[in-house]
Amino acid sequence: MTERIDLPRRGMLGTAALTVAAAQLGMLTSAQAQQSKPAPLPSSRPGTHTAFAPIKQINAGLLNVGYAEAGPADGPAVLLLHGWPYDIHSFVDVAPLLASRGYRVIVPYLRGYGSTTFLSGDTMRNGQPAAVALDIIALMDALNIQKPILGAFDWGARTACIIAALWPERCNGLVSVSGYLIGSQAAGKMPLSPEAEFRWWYQFYLATDRGRAGYQKYTHDFTKLIWRQASPKWRFDDATFDRSAAAFKNPDHLDITVHNYRWRQGLAEGEPKYDEFEQRLASAPTIGVRTITMESDANGAPHPAPSSYASKFTGKYAHRDVKGGIGHNLPQEAPREFAQAVVDVDKF
């Protein structure tokens, strides 16, 4: 029996089959896209957590470093770096969010804070940026962490930017509050607008012997004033501040703080062994690692406009503005947004 082929019907069936296949492919592609995009982190109220697990100590470079750790030991590493005058508690709500996603989270006290101390009494209490950055490289080596994601603000963001610029092979991604913060002594000598200079009052104060003595005598009140100035809409309570203020009782805190700000104004010498790195940083090198920069809508500390530094990031890059009266201490004031940026930069 001869088979009769209905060409129009066959074409219609073929078209239908192709339509079904295309729809299935579209569903598969959509599912794959959803899988590749990180799921949003759960909402997290700032202040939910008040403490880390017991602090660990490790010898690293010039220091015995105190650090908090959260998450699985074999997870992808994230280093979170605090600023002045803050401490590891800036990330007390961020760390659990990242740990819940399988990250190994390391939050060290910088030199001059908390339980981080110098191994030798003869080592210069140096606060220059290159020295602080090399502390973190030494910590990474001591912990056998080759290439972590770096998330940071203030001094920590400057440190993270330096590592990303000079040692990109040691940085798997960067989340930097207030963007590109690499500077130099030459840049520090350039006058700013009167309003910006007014906000830097404490740098000029610390440049004097009276300022040094005042900071030493009134560390608690001084730093609390900075918190209020830098985050004018953050209604932190005394317990929140006091948890961080305990870190300022470090025996080297005064020397590190004063030297950092005097060095930045060209009023104090650094150490010759860091000259090569500072010269490279003075050229304002670009950063090629994948980066998310962040800025808050109520940051009372001096900070550059995002448009002024976007060109410094030459790799995959995005900027995020965080609203809601968030101040300078963005990780502690908006922990979910900060943690989400870390997760997202990992998937760039």
Secondary structure, DSSP 8 states (H G I E B T S, - for coil): ------HHHHHHHHHHHHHHHHHHHHHHHHHHHHHHS--------TTS----S--EEEEETTEEEEEEEES-TTS-EEEEE--TT--GGGGTTHHHHHHHTT-EEEEE--TTSTT-EES-TTS-----HHHHHHHHHHHHHHTT--S-EEEE-THHHHHHHHHHHH-GGG-SEEEEETS-----HHHHTS---HHHHHHTHHHHHHTSHHHHHHHHHTHHHHHHHHHHHH-TT----HHHHHHHHGGGGSTTHHHHHHHHHHHHTTSS---GGGHHHHHHHHT---B-S-EEEEEETT--S----HHHHGGGB-SSEEEEEE-SS--S-HHHHSHHHHHHHHHHHHT-
